[in-house]
């Protein structure tokens, strides 16, 4: 009887949930039928049921491609560098912001660093191409004041991966900083008062109270980010890269785009995407278990 009353009480919530469930089913589950293309020699005119079944041939073709391991290496390198940068920079900035006592100034800084998060890489790509230009970009003009020769940030394969990491960190560190600032508010203020009585300075308070206090959220953010090791950021790379930096800037997502949309090899493109999704699924499961073990948090 109690269960029936609870079900009736929660019925409006279940009804509100129906549109969301339908949208997820349409846009997330129905398209999964398309992975069958990875095992076919797909011809659009023949459709899924008329195209020839080739089994694992598309996967064998992928791993016989001369640049596949370079692309995987680029993807992992860029993604890992982004994870490290997006962990360290926001923590440092959150600790510095936490020391500011004037709330108006603190909130102004938060708004300024948070703003780039809302801009798309289409807009930022155009801005960065102008700002980082080797001939008229403000960055190279500034470096020129110190006698530094123009740097081709977006055209030199040596500099391109690091430019991706730096620009991504600039765009996203404001959002992550707010996460860590929220974690800082959960620390008991009486711990700082006791530390002051014991003669601890700001540095010792940070080392012995602040950092241990946010350690669980740092662990959680780090472990969950492991699931994105193969997501190096398609939007950013696609809007900034060029053939001259393919050797260090080409990632799995951009390779899938070129094979599928430019070369019209739909089956090979689907096979590459399926390979990436399978690896990402394993990483997500592992990171979920690590998050549960070290931070007491689990997604499923």
C-alpha positions in Angstrom: 0.0 0.0 0.0 2.9 2.3 0.9 4.6 1.5 -2.4 1.4 2.4 -4.3 1.1 5.8 -2.5 4.7 6.5 -3.3 4.2 5.6 -6.9 1.1 7.9 -7.2 3.0 10.7 -5.4 6.0 10.4 -7.8 3.8 10.0 -10.9 4.1 13.7 -12.1 7.9 13.3 -11.9 7.8 10.2 -14.1 5.6 12.0 -16.6 8.0 14.9 -16.7 10.8 12.5 -17.4 9.1 10.9 -20.5 10.2 13.5 -23.1 13.8 13.2 -21.9 13.7 9.4 -22.1 12.2 9.6 -25.6 14.8 12.1 -26.8 17.7 9.9 -25.4 16.2 6.9 -27.1 15.9 8.6 -30.4 19.2 10.4 -30.5 21.4 8.1 -28.5 20.1 4.5 -29.0 18.6 4.4 -32.5 21.8 5.7 -34.1 23.7 2.8 -32.5 22.2 0.6 -35.2 24.6 2.3 -37.5 27.6 0.5 -36.1 26.7 -2.3 -38.4 28.4 -0.2 -41.1 31.7 -1.1 -39.4 31.3 -4.7 -40.5 30.0 -4.0 -44.0 31.2 -2.6 -47.3 28.5 0.0 -47.0 27.0 1.4 -50.1 24.4 4.2 -49.5 22.3 3.2 -52.5 21.9 -0.4 -51.1 21.4 0.5 -47.5 22.2 -1.6 -44.4 20.3 -4.7 -45.7 21.8 -4.6 -49.2 25.4 -3.8 -48.5 28.0 -6.7 -48.4 29.0 -8.1 -45.0 32.8 -8.1 -44.7 33.3 -9.0 -41.0 36.5 -7.6 -39.5 38.1 -6.5 -42.8 37.5 -2.8 -42.0 39.4 -3.2 -38.7 42.3 -5.0 -40.4 42.4 -2.1 -43.0 42.5 0.4 -40.2 45.5 -1.1 -38.5 47.3 -1.5 -41.8 47.1 2.3 -42.4 50.6 3.8 -42.2 49.5 6.7 -40.0 47.1 5.0 -37.6 49.6 4.6 -34.7 50.8 8.2 -35.2 47.2 9.3 -34.9 46.6 7.2 -31.8 49.9 8.6 -30.2 48.8 12.2 -31.0 45.4 11.6 -29.5 46.7 10.1 -26.2 49.5 12.7 -25.9 47.3 15.7 -26.5 44.5 14.3 -24.2 46.9 13.5 -21.3 48.6 16.9 -21.5 45.1 18.6 -21.4 44.1 16.4 -18.4 47.3 17.4 -16.5 47.0 21.1 -17.4 43.3 21.2 -16.5 44.1 19.7 -13.2 47.1 21.8 -12.1 46.1 25.3 -13.4 42.6 25.5 -11.9 43.8 24.3 -8.4 46.5 27.0 -8.3 44.1 29.6 -9.5 41.4 28.5 -7.0 43.9 28.7 -4.1 44.9 32.2 -5.2 41.3 33.4 -5.6 40.5 31.9 -2.2 43.0 34.4 -0.7 41.2 37.4 -2.1 39.1 39.0 0.6 37.3 41.6 -1.5 34.2 39.7 -2.8 33.4 42.2 -5.7 37.0 41.9 -7.1 36.9 38.1 -6.6 33.6 37.7 -8.5 34.9 39.9 -11.3 37.9 37.8 -11.8 35.7 34.6 -11.7 33.5 36.1 -14.4 36.4 37.1 -16.6 38.1 33.6 -16.5 34.8 31.8 -16.8 33.7 33.7 -20.0 35.8 31.8 -22.6 34.0 28.5 -21.5 30.8 29.8 -23.3 32.5 30.6 -26.6 32.6 27.9 -29.3 35.8 26.8 -30.9 34.5 28.2 -34.2 34.7 31.7 -32.7 37.8 31.1 -30.7 39.5 29.5 -33.7 39.1 32.7 -35.7 40.4 34.8 -32.8 43.4 32.5 -32.2 44.4 32.5 -35.9 44.6 36.3 -35.8 46.2 36.5 -32.3 48.9 33.8 -33.0 49.6 34.9 -36.6 53.4 34.9 -37.2 53.2 38.1 -39.2 50.6 40.3 -37.5 49.6 38.4 -34.3 49.9 40.3 -31.0 51.7 37.4 -29.4 54.5 37.3 -31.9 54.7 41.1 -31.8 55.1 40.9 -28.0 57.8 38.2 -28.3 59.5 40.3 -30.9 60.1 43.0 -28.3 62.5 40.5 -26.6 64.2 39.6 -29.9 62.3 36.3 -30.3 61.8 35.3 -34.0 58.2 34.7 -35.1 56.7 31.4 -34.0 54.3 29.5 -36.2 52.1 28.3 -33.4 49.4 26.8 -35.7 51.6 26.0 -38.6 54.7 24.3 -37.0 54.2 20.6 -36.1 56.6 21.1 -33.2 54.5 23.8 -31.5 51.0 22.8 -32.5 50.2 20.2 -29.8 51.4 22.6 -27.0 49.3 25.4 -28.6 46.3 23.1 -28.4 46.9 22.4 -24.7 47.5 26.0 -23.8 44.5 27.4 -25.6 42.2 24.6 -24.2 43.5 25.3 -20.7 42.8 29.1 -21.2 39.3 28.3 -22.4 38.3 25.8 -19.6 40.3 26.6 -16.5 37.7 29.1 -15.3 35.0 26.4 -15.2 37.3 24.0 -13.3 38.4 26.8 -10.9 34.8 27.3 -9.8 34.5 23.6 -9.0 37.5 23.7 -6.8 36.3 27.0 -5.2 33.1 25.2 -4.3 35.2 22.4 -2.7 37.1 25.0 -0.7 33.9 26.3 0.9 33.3 22.9 2.5 36.4 23.1 4.6 35.7 23.8 8.3 36.8 27.4 9.1 37.6 26.4 12.7 40.6 24.4 11.3 42.2 27.7 10.1 41.4 29.4 13.4 43.1 26.6 15.3 46.1 26.7 12.9 46.5 30.5 13.5 46.5 29.9 17.2 49.3 27.3 16.7 51.3 29.9 14.7 50.8 28.4 11.2 51.2 30.9 8.3 49.2 31.0 5.1 51.6 28.6 3.3 51.4 26.0 6.1 47.6 26.4 6.3 47.3 25.8 2.6 49.6 22.7 2.7 48.1 21.1 5.9 44.4 22.1 5.7 43.4 23.5 2.2 45.0 20.9 0.0 43.9 17.8 2.1 40.4 19.4 2.3 40.0 19.4 -1.5 41.9 16.2 -2.1 38.7 14.1 -2.6 37.3 16.4 -5.3 40.8 16.5 -7.0 40.9 12.7 -6.9 37.4 12.5 -8.3 38.0 15.0 -11.2 41.3 13.3 -12.1 39.9 9.7 -12.1 36.8 10.7 -14.1 39.0 12.5 -16.7 40.8 9.3 -17.5 37.7 8.2 -19.4 38.5 11.0 -21.9 42.0 9.9 -22.8 40.9 9.2 -26.4 38.9 12.5 -26.6 41.5 15.1 -27.5 38.9 17.6 -28.7 37.6 17.4 -32.2 36.1 20.9 -32.3 39.3 22.6 -31.3 41.6 20.6 -33.5 39.3 20.8 -36.5 39.1 24.5 -36.3 42.9 25.1 -35.8 44.8 22.4 -37.7 46.1 22.2 -41.3 47.9 19.5 -43.4 51.2 20.9 -42.3 50.7 19.8 -38.7 49.0 16.4 -39.4 52.1 14.6 -38.1 51.5 15.9 -34.5 48.0 17.3 -34.6 45.9 14.7 -36.3 43.7 12.8 -33.8 41.3 9.9 -34.1 38.2 12.2 -34.4 39.6 14.2 -37.2 40.8 11.1 -39.0 37.2 9.7 -38.7 35.9 12.9 -40.2 38.3 12.9 -43.2 37.8 9.2 -43.9 34.0 9.4 -43.6 33.0 12.8 -44.9 35.8 13.7 -47.2 36.8 10.3 -48.7 33.3 8.8 -48.4 34.7 5.6 -46.8 31.7 5.3 -44.5 32.5 1.7 -43.3 36.1 2.4 -42.4 35.1 5.6 -40.6 32.5 3.7 -38.6 35.1 1.1 -37.7 37.5 3.7 -36.4 34.7 5.3 -34.4 33.7 2.0 -33.0 37.3 1.2 -32.0 37.5 4.5 -30.2 34.2 4.0 -28.4 35.1 0.5 -27.2 38.4 1.7 -25.7 36.7 4.8 -24.2 34.0 2.5 -22.6 36.7 0.3 -21.0 38.4 3.5 -19.7 35.2 4.9 -18.3 34.5 1.6 -16.4 38.0 1.5 -15.0 37.9 5.2 -14.0 34.4 4.7 -12.4 35.9 1.9 -10.2 38.9 3.9 -9.3 36.7 6.9 -8.4 34.6 4.6 -6.2 37.8 3.2 -4.6 39.7 6.4 -3.9 36.9 9.1 -3.8 33.9 7.1 -2.7 32.0 8.2 -5.9 30.4 6.1 -8.6 28.4 7.1 -11.7 26.8 3.6 -12.1 
